[in-house]
Amino acid sequence: MLTTSALLLSVFTISALGAEEDYTVDTYPNPKKGSYKECNLRSAGLVCDPYETLSESERYRINTQLVTFVTKTEVNNNKDFCSKKGTDAMFVIINKGSQDFADGLRQHWSNIDTQCGRFGLLVLSLDDRRVYGSFDERSPITIIATEENHIQTGLYTTAITNILKEVADSMTPQNSGTTVKPQTTTKSSQIQFSVFSIILASVFAYFL
């Protein structure tokens, strides 16, 4: 028969082992494909927060912005459907993430937009307090890192909502009459300790 101290030690050991385990690309729950409860949503959505890092209201605040993200990132001057279509995006949280994880999960979930391939992910890694972004090559989104206070201080909701707001703002053409030169980046971008702002490469196409 286990003593009280031995029992507590066993429970602690099991808990510690469980805490070390994390999701993989293959096991991470997809909130849009039936695993929304594990993501702490009430129904299918675009946010996955399996550790309840955010409050419910924060999860749905981000989810609401992601729902309208595809519309707000449309390129209205293009006639072809896929050239005009905006980018479907999702936001997920994991204990220990990386750029490889973000790229792998995006590819694993690529069937979210099989027609146009305009899909992207924002991945918050809690272990190192970094946000990793990964977008399909056909998506007209370029990622640049800015600010760092929000991620550093744990204001994750503010960080993500700022990202999405900047995307919407960047869709409004400037009236300066000058051509906007896009900044060079990769589609798989590591965003360290920061809220990253998004500049749309499609703005450049608008002025061509």
Helices and strands as residue ranges (DSSP letters): H 4-20, E 47-48, H 56-72, H 81-84, E 88-94, H 99-108, G 110-113, E 119-125, E 130-135, E 141-146, H 149-152, H 156-170, E 188-192, E 195-200, H 201-207
